[in-house]
């Protein structure tokens, strides 16, 4: 493990690149250039104002589930909560599944 920039600058990047490619079993495009930048101390990403302006706000598409669950607070009688928790880990998921089954069976009316 390299502990300082000075130690990093002393690394033989060609030998390191050869070892990485041998491990990968193939040539790695841009590896030598990246190692040269790293050795020169250029290991942070630099963003131009144009790159920043071109970025879309928010999280990247696909990084959030489309049908994500919604956090809420609900109040149970102490003995009901104790019985639910006694079923073990992931009891909230099981409660959700039971309620969903009741809605789908028609036992609980679905509201629009």
C-alpha positions in Angstrom: 0.0 0.0 0.0 1.3 3.4 -1.0 1.2 5.8 2.0 2.4 9.0 0.4 2.7 10.9 -2.8 6.5 10.7 -2.6 6.3 6.9 -2.3 3.8 6.8 -5.2 6.2 8.9 -7.4 8.9 6.3 -6.9 6.8 3.4 -8.4 7.8 1.9 -11.7 4.5 2.6 -13.6 5.5 0.3 -16.5 6.1 -2.6 -14.2 2.8 -1.9 -12.4 0.9 -1.6 -15.7 2.4 -4.9 -16.9 1.3 -6.6 -13.7 -2.2 -5.2 -13.9 -2.6 -6.3 -17.5 -1.2 -9.7 -16.7 -3.8 -10.1 -13.9 -6.5 -8.9 -16.3 -5.4 -11.1 -19.0 -5.6 -8.3 -21.6 -4.4 -4.8 -22.4 -6.2 -2.1 -20.4 -6.8 1.0 -22.6 -5.6 4.2 -21.0 -3.9 2.4 -18.1 -0.4 3.8 -18.7 -1.7 7.3 -19.1 -3.8 7.1 -15.9 -0.8 5.7 -14.0 1.4 8.5 -15.3 -1.2 11.1 -14.2 -1.3 9.4 -10.8 2.4 9.4 -10.5 2.4 13.1 -11.3 0.0 13.7 -8.5 -3.0 14.3 -10.8 -5.5 11.9 -9.2 -8.4 14.2 -8.6 -11.1 14.7 -11.3 -11.1 18.2 -12.7 -14.4 19.5 -14.1 -14.6 22.4 -16.5 -17.5 24.9 -16.2 -18.9 23.4 -19.4 -18.9 19.9 -17.9 -20.6 21.2 -14.8 -23.3 23.1 -16.8 -24.0 20.1 -18.9 -24.7 17.9 -15.9 -28.3 17.1 -15.3 -29.5 17.7 -11.7 -30.5 14.9 -9.5 -29.5 11.2 -9.4 -28.6 9.3 -12.5 -31.4 7.5 -14.2 -31.9 4.0 -12.9 -30.2 4.7 -9.6 -33.5 4.8 -7.8 -36.1 2.1 -7.9 -39.2 3.2 -9.8 -41.5 1.6 -7.2 -39.6 2.5 -4.1 -41.4 2.1 -0.8 -42.5 5.2 1.1 -41.4 5.8 4.7 -44.2 6.5 7.1 -45.0 6.4 10.8 -47.7 4.1 12.2 -48.9 3.6 15.7 -49.5 0.0 17.0 -50.7 -1.3 20.4 -47.7 -2.4 22.4 -48.7 -6.1 22.3 -49.3 -5.9 18.5 -45.9 -4.4 17.9 -44.3 -7.0 20.2 -46.0 -9.8 18.3 -44.8 -8.4 15.0 -41.3 -7.9 16.1 -41.3 -11.5 17.6 -41.6 -12.9 14.1 -37.9 -11.9 13.6 -35.9 -9.8 11.2 -37.7 -8.1 8.3 -41.0 -8.0 10.1 -41.9 -4.7 8.4 -41.6 -6.4 5.0 -43.9 -9.2 6.2 -46.5 -6.7 7.5 -46.3 -4.9 4.1 -46.8 -8.3 2.3 -49.8 -9.2 4.5 -51.5 -5.8 3.9 -50.8 -6.1 0.1 -52.4 -9.6 0.1 -55.5 -8.3 2.0 -55.9 -5.4 -0.6 -55.4 -7.8 -3.6 -57.9 -10.3 -2.1 -60.5 -7.5 -1.6 -60.5 -7.9 2.2 -59.3 -4.3 2.4 -60.8 -1.8 0.0 -58.2 -0.2 -2.3 -58.5 3.6 -2.5 -57.7 5.6 -5.6 
